[in-house]
Amino acid sequence: MELHEGNVVLDVACGNGTLLRELSKKAEIQANGIDISENMICSARMRYPDMSFKVRPCYPLEWSDESIDIITVCCAFHHFDNPQGFVNECKRVLKKNGTVYIADPNFGAVVRFIANKLWFPLSKSGDVRVYSPKELKKIFYNGGFRTVQVYRKGKGVFLKAENK
């Protein structure tokens, strides 16, 4: 991940703020985190009082057009009930040459099918859908991103989409 001094970073579904803290060790950034869990945001605020944390959904994003340099989502994209709406919002709030980074679970085709068709509809875990690399790419292309890289490594699927 490329970070530069002064970057405005938004971590969506930030949990207790750990990722933002790690990123802030690499460069002096303006760190912002949102999460739907009041408990997680409370924990993040207590742990990292110098960063901005708000209880907010992932869609719509309450940032102005072209105001964010980097958006991160770590192990949460599969919880989003409107992934296309979220991606469209990313396109809107990212500055020119801004970047979205996503890390999510990597399931093979059979497990992904079982999870999406059988397990998630009956589960109360908050999981909505896990995506193949091809599906992720398509969602971002549909959102207007043209520079999209997706790859699998170990138990993760990783995406980098640039707002060119």
ChimeraX commands (.cxc) that place a marker at each C-alpha (Angstrom):
marker #1 position 0.00,0.00,0.00 radius 0.5
marker #1 position 1.38,3.39,-0.99 radius 0.5
marker #1 position 0.98,6.00,1.74 radius 0.5
marker #1 position 2.17,9.57,1.57 radius 0.5
marker #1 position 2.46,12.27,4.21 radius 0.5
marker #1 position -0.87,14.06,4.59 radius 0.5
marker #1 position -3.00,11.35,2.92 radius 0.5
marker #1 position -6.63,11.32,4.00 radius 0.5
marker #1 position -7.40,7.66,4.79 radius 0.5
marker #1 position -10.83,6.17,5.45 radius 0.5
marker #1 position -10.99,2.70,6.97 radius 0.5
marker #1 position -14.50,1.32,6.44 radius 0.5
marker #1 position -15.68,-1.24,9.02 radius 0.5
marker #1 position -12.66,-0.18,11.07 radius 0.5
marker #1 position -13.43,-2.24,14.16 radius 0.5
marker #1 position -11.18,-1.16,17.03 radius 0.5
marker #1 position -8.94,0.97,14.80 radius 0.5
marker #1 position -5.92,-1.34,14.65 radius 0.5
marker #1 position -5.43,-1.07,10.88 radius 0.5
marker #1 position -5.44,2.73,10.99 radius 0.5
marker #1 position -2.89,2.67,13.78 radius 0.5
marker #1 position -0.61,0.43,11.73 radius 0.5
marker #1 position -1.00,2.66,8.68 radius 0.5
marker #1 position -0.24,5.76,10.74 radius 0.5
marker #1 position 3.12,4.21,11.66 radius 0.5
marker #1 position 4.10,4.28,7.97 radius 0.5
marker #1 position 3.23,7.94,7.27 radius 0.5
marker #1 position 1.67,10.98,8.88 radius 0.5
marker #1 position -1.94,10.52,7.70 radius 0.5
marker #1 position -5.33,11.96,8.48 radius 0.5
marker #1 position -6.90,8.79,9.86 radius 0.5
marker #1 position -10.69,8.29,9.73 radius 0.5
marker #1 position -12.59,5.16,10.65 radius 0.5
marker #1 position -16.25,4.21,10.41 radius 0.5
marker #1 position -18.07,1.15,11.69 radius 0.5
marker #1 position -21.71,0.29,12.41 radius 0.5
marker #1 position -20.80,-1.07,15.84 radius 0.5
marker #1 position -20.98,1.52,18.61 radius 0.5
marker #1 position -18.88,-0.77,20.82 radius 0.5
marker #1 position -16.10,-0.99,18.24 radius 0.5
marker #1 position -16.07,2.77,17.69 radius 0.5
marker #1 position -16.00,3.37,21.46 radius 0.5
marker #1 position -13.02,1.02,21.74 radius 0.5
marker #1 position -11.25,2.70,18.80 radius 0.5
marker #1 position -11.75,6.16,20.29 radius 0.5
marker #1 position -10.35,5.03,23.63 radius 0.5
marker #1 position -7.33,3.33,22.05 radius 0.5
marker #1 position -6.49,6.04,19.51 radius 0.5
marker #1 position -7.92,9.40,20.63 radius 0.5
marker #1 position -5.89,11.31,18.03 radius 0.5
marker #1 position -7.83,9.65,15.18 radius 0.5
marker #1 position -11.39,10.29,13.99 radius 0.5
marker #1 position -13.91,7.48,14.47 radius 0.5
marker #1 position -17.64,7.60,13.77 radius 0.5
marker #1 position -20.56,5.19,13.94 radius 0.5
marker #1 position -21.65,5.12,10.31 radius 0.5
marker #1 position -22.76,2.59,7.70 radius 0.5
marker #1 position -20.60,1.82,4.67 radius 0.5
marker #1 position -23.26,3.23,2.38 radius 0.5
marker #1 position -23.78,6.07,1.76 radius 0.5
marker #1 position -20.42,7.57,2.72 radius 0.5
marker #1 position -20.74,10.93,4.45 radius 0.5
marker #1 position -17.72,12.53,2.82 radius 0.5
marker #1 position -17.71,15.15,0.12 radius 0.5
marker #1 position -16.76,14.46,-3.49 radius 0.5
marker #1 position -13.05,13.87,-4.14 radius 0.5
marker #1 position -12.05,14.23,-0.47 radius 0.5
marker #1 position -10.33,10.90,0.32 radius 0.5
marker #1 position -6.95,9.57,-0.87 radius 0.5
marker #1 position -7.23,5.96,0.34 radius 0.5
marker #1 position -10.14,3.75,1.37 radius 0.5
marker #1 position -9.50,0.44,3.11 radius 0.5
marker #1 position -11.83,-2.45,3.93 radius 0.5
marker #1 position -10.30,-5.33,5.84 radius 0.5
marker #1 position -12.29,-8.57,6.21 radius 0.5
marker #1 position -15.66,-6.83,5.97 radius 0.5
marker #1 position -16.70,-6.46,2.31 radius 0.5
marker #1 position -18.61,-9.75,2.55 radius 0.5
marker #1 position -20.85,-8.10,5.20 radius 0.5
marker #1 position -21.96,-5.24,2.93 radius 0.5
marker #1 position -25.59,-5.54,1.84 radius 0.5
marker #1 position -25.13,-3.02,-0.97 radius 0.5
marker #1 position -21.64,-3.62,-2.38 radius 0.5
marker #1 position -22.33,-1.82,-5.65 radius 0.5
marker #1 position -23.64,1.23,-3.78 radius 0.5
marker #1 position -20.50,1.22,-1.64 radius 0.5
marker #1 position -18.22,1.00,-4.68 radius 0.5
marker #1 position -20.12,3.82,-6.40 radius 0.5
marker #1 position -19.59,5.92,-3.26 radius 0.5
marker #1 position -15.87,5.08,-3.29 radius 0.5
marker #1 position -15.65,6.41,-6.83 radius 0.5
marker #1 position -17.40,9.61,-5.75 radius 0.5
marker #1 position -15.37,10.39,-2.61 radius 0.5
marker #1 position -11.93,9.35,-3.88 radius 0.5
marker #1 position -9.62,12.02,-5.17 radius 0.5
marker #1 position -8.16,11.60,-8.64 radius 0.5
marker #1 position -5.53,8.84,-8.35 radius 0.5
marker #1 position -7.07,7.73,-5.04 radius 0.5
marker #1 position -7.11,4.03,-4.25 radius 0.5
marker #1 position -9.40,1.44,-2.65 radius 0.5
marker #1 position -7.78,-1.54,-0.95 radius 0.5
marker #1 position -9.87,-4.55,0.08 radius 0.5
marker #1 position -8.86,-7.76,1.82 radius 0.5
marker #1 position -11.56,-10.41,2.25 radius 0.5
marker #1 position -11.77,-14.17,2.80 radius 0.5
marker #1 position -10.81,-16.46,-0.07 radius 0.5
marker #1 position -13.14,-19.43,-0.51 radius 0.5
marker #1 position -12.96,-21.92,-3.33 radius 0.5
marker #1 position -15.88,-22.17,-5.73 radius 0.5
marker #1 position -17.65,-25.04,-3.93 radius 0.5
marker #1 position -17.37,-23.54,-0.44 radius 0.5
marker #1 position -18.34,-20.10,-1.81 radius 0.5
marker #1 position -21.45,-21.61,-3.43 radius 0.5
marker #1 position -22.49,-23.39,-0.22 radius 0.5
marker #1 position -21.84,-20.30,1.90 radius 0.5
marker #1 position -23.70,-17.91,-0.41 radius 0.5
marker #1 position -26.68,-20.14,-1.24 radius 0.5
marker #1 position -27.18,-22.18,1.92 radius 0.5
marker #1 position -25.29,-20.91,4.94 radius 0.5
marker #1 position -25.52,-17.09,4.78 radius 0.5
marker #1 position -29.28,-16.90,4.09 radius 0.5
marker #1 position -29.95,-18.91,7.27 radius 0.5
marker #1 position -27.17,-17.49,9.41 radius 0.5
marker #1 position -27.40,-14.53,11.76 radius 0.5
marker #1 position -23.66,-13.88,11.47 radius 0.5
marker #1 position -24.02,-10.72,9.36 radius 0.5
marker #1 position -22.30,-12.33,6.38 radius 0.5
marker #1 position -24.03,-11.45,3.12 radius 0.5
marker #1 position -21.90,-12.80,0.26 radius 0.5
marker #1 position -18.32,-13.84,-0.42 radius 0.5
marker #1 position -16.99,-12.97,-3.86 radius 0.5
marker #1 position -14.69,-14.56,-6.37 radius 0.5
marker #1 position -11.92,-12.36,-7.79 radius 0.5
marker #1 position -13.90,-12.14,-11.05 radius 0.5
marker #1 position -17.03,-10.96,-9.22 radius 0.5
marker #1 position -15.07,-8.34,-7.26 radius 0.5
marker #1 position -13.51,-7.00,-10.45 radius 0.5
marker #1 position -16.92,-6.75,-12.11 radius 0.5
marker #1 position -18.41,-4.77,-9.18 radius 0.5
marker #1 position -15.57,-2.24,-9.39 radius 0.5
marker #1 position -15.71,-2.00,-13.19 radius 0.5
marker #1 position -19.46,-1.38,-12.91 radius 0.5
marker #1 position -18.65,1.41,-10.45 radius 0.5
marker #1 position -16.48,3.19,-12.99 radius 0.5
marker #1 position -13.04,1.97,-11.91 radius 0.5
marker #1 position -10.83,1.01,-14.84 radius 0.5
marker #1 position -7.60,0.10,-13.05 radius 0.5
marker #1 position -8.53,-2.90,-10.90 radius 0.5
marker #1 position -6.20,-5.63,-9.69 radius 0.5
marker #1 position -7.49,-8.66,-7.78 radius 0.5
marker #1 position -5.50,-11.65,-6.62 radius 0.5
marker #1 position -5.75,-14.56,-4.22 radius 0.5
marker #1 position -3.10,-15.38,-1.68 radius 0.5
marker #1 position -3.56,-17.99,1.00 radius 0.5
marker #1 position -6.85,-17.41,2.77 radius 0.5
marker #1 position -7.39,-13.94,1.30 radius 0.5
marker #1 position -8.67,-12.16,-1.78 radius 0.5
marker #1 position -7.01,-8.77,-2.27 radius 0.5
marker #1 position -8.20,-5.91,-4.44 radius 0.5
marker #1 position -6.59,-2.63,-5.44 radius 0.5
marker #1 position -8.73,-0.24,-7.48 radius 0.5
marker #1 position -7.42,3.13,-8.60 radius 0.5
marker #1 position -9.52,6.16,-9.44 radius 0.5
marker #1 position -7.76,7.23,-12.64 radius 0.5
marker link #1:1,2 radius 0.2
marker link #1:2,3 radius 0.2
marker link #1:3,4 radius 0.2
marker link #1:4,5 radius 0.2
marker link #1:5,6 radius 0.2
marker link #1:6,7 radius 0.2
marker link #1:7,8 radius 0.2
marker link #1:8,9 radius 0.2
marker link #1:9,10 radius 0.2
marker link #1:10,11 radius 0.2
marker link #1:11,12 radius 0.2
marker link #1:12,13 radius 0.2
marker link #1:13,14 radius 0.2
marker link #1:14,15 radius 0.2
marker link #1:15,16 radius 0.2
marker link #1:16,17 radius 0.2
marker link #1:17,18 radius 0.2
marker link #1:18,19 radius 0.2
marker link #1:19,20 radius 0.2
marker link #1:20,21 radius 0.2
marker link #1:21,22 radius 0.2
marker link #1:22,23 radius 0.2
marker link #1:23,24 radius 0.2
marker link #1:24,25 radius 0.2
marker link #1:25,26 radius 0.2
marker link #1:26,27 radius 0.2
marker link #1:27,28 radius 0.2
marker link #1:28,29 radius 0.2
marker link #1:29,30 radius 0.2
marker link #1:30,31 radius 0.2
marker link #1:31,32 radius 0.2
marker link #1:32,33 radius 0.2
marker link #1:33,34 radius 0.2
marker link #1:34,35 radius 0.2
marker link #1:35,36 radius 0.2
marker link #1:36,37 radius 0.2
marker link #1:37,38 radius 0.2
marker link #1:38,39 radius 0.2
marker link #1:39,40 radius 0.2
marker link #1:40,41 radius 0.2
marker link #1:41,42 radius 0.2
marker link #1:42,43 radius 0.2
marker link #1:43,44 radius 0.2
marker link #1:44,45 radius 0.2
marker link #1:45,46 radius 0.2
marker link #1:46,47 radius 0.2
marker link #1:47,48 radius 0.2
marker link #1:48,49 radius 0.2
marker link #1:49,50 radius 0.2
marker link #1:50,51 radius 0.2
marker link #1:51,52 radius 0.2
marker link #1:52,53 radius 0.2
marker link #1:53,54 radius 0.2
marker link #1:54,55 radius 0.2
marker link #1:55,56 radius 0.2
marker link #1:56,57 radius 0.2
marker link #1:57,58 radius 0.2
marker link #1:58,59 radius 0.2
marker link #1:59,60 radius 0.2
marker link #1:60,61 radius 0.2
marker link #1:61,62 radius 0.2
marker link #1:62,63 radius 0.2
marker link #1:63,64 radius 0.2
marker link #1:64,65 radius 0.2
marker link #1:65,66 radius 0.2
marker link #1:66,67 radius 0.2
marker link #1:67,68 radius 0.2
marker link #1:68,69 radius 0.2
marker link #1:69,70 radius 0.2
marker link #1:70,71 radius 0.2
marker link #1:71,72 radius 0.2
marker link #1:72,73 radius 0.2
marker link #1:73,74 radius 0.2
marker link #1:74,75 radius 0.2
marker link #1:75,76 radius 0.2
marker link #1:76,77 radius 0.2
marker link #1:77,78 radius 0.2
marker link #1:78,79 radius 0.2
marker link #1:79,80 radius 0.2
marker link #1:80,81 radius 0.2
marker link #1:81,82 radius 0.2
marker link #1:82,83 radius 0.2
marker link #1:83,84 radius 0.2
marker link #1:84,85 radius 0.2
marker link #1:85,86 radius 0.2
marker link #1:86,87 radius 0.2
marker link #1:87,88 radius 0.2
marker link #1:88,89 radius 0.2
marker link #1:89,90 radius 0.2
marker link #1:90,91 radius 0.2
marker link #1:91,92 radius 0.2
marker link #1:92,93 radius 0.2
marker link #1:93,94 radius 0.2
marker link #1:94,95 radius 0.2
marker link #1:95,96 radius 0.2
marker link #1:96,97 radius 0.2
marker link #1:97,98 radius 0.2
marker link #1:98,99 radius 0.2
marker link #1:99,100 radius 0.2
marker link #1:100,101 radius 0.2
marker link #1:101,102 radius 0.2
marker link #1:102,103 radius 0.2
marker link #1:103,104 radius 0.2
marker link #1:104,105 radius 0.2
marker link #1:105,106 radius 0.2
marker link #1:106,107 radius 0.2
marker link #1:107,108 radius 0.2
marker link #1:108,109 radius 0.2
marker link #1:109,110 radius 0.2
marker link #1:110,111 radius 0.2
marker link #1:111,112 radius 0.2
marker link #1:112,113 radius 0.2
marker link #1:113,114 radius 0.2
marker link #1:114,115 radius 0.2
marker link #1:115,116 radius 0.2
marker link #1:116,117 radius 0.2
marker link #1:117,118 radius 0.2
marker link #1:118,119 radius 0.2
marker link #1:119,120 radius 0.2
marker link #1:120,121 radius 0.2
marker link #1:121,122 radius 0.2
marker link #1:122,123 radius 0.2
marker link #1:123,124 radius 0.2
marker link #1:124,125 radius 0.2
marker link #1:125,126 radius 0.2
marker link #1:126,127 radius 0.2
marker link #1:127,128 radius 0.2
marker link #1:128,129 radius 0.2
marker link #1:129,130 radius 0.2
marker link #1:130,131 radius 0.2
marker link #1:131,132 radius 0.2
marker link #1:132,133 radius 0.2
marker link #1:133,134 radius 0.2
marker link #1:134,135 radius 0.2
marker link #1:135,136 radius 0.2
marker link #1:136,137 radius 0.2
marker link #1:137,138 radius 0.2
marker link #1:138,139 radius 0.2
marker link #1:139,140 radius 0.2
marker link #1:140,141 radius 0.2
marker link #1:141,142 radius 0.2
marker link #1:142,143 radius 0.2
marker link #1:143,144 radius 0.2
marker link #1:144,145 radius 0.2
marker link #1:145,146 radius 0.2
marker link #1:146,147 radius 0.2
marker link #1:147,148 radius 0.2
marker link #1:148,149 radius 0.2
marker link #1:149,150 radius 0.2
marker link #1:150,151 radius 0.2
marker link #1:151,152 radius 0.2
marker link #1:152,153 radius 0.2
marker link #1:153,154 radius 0.2
marker link #1:154,155 radius 0.2
marker link #1:155,156 radius 0.2
marker link #1:156,157 radius 0.2
marker link #1:157,158 radius 0.2
marker link #1:158,159 radius 0.2
marker link #1:159,160 radius 0.2
marker link #1:160,161 radius 0.2
marker link #1:161,162 radius 0.2
marker link #1:162,163 radius 0.2
marker link #1:163,164 radius 0.2
view
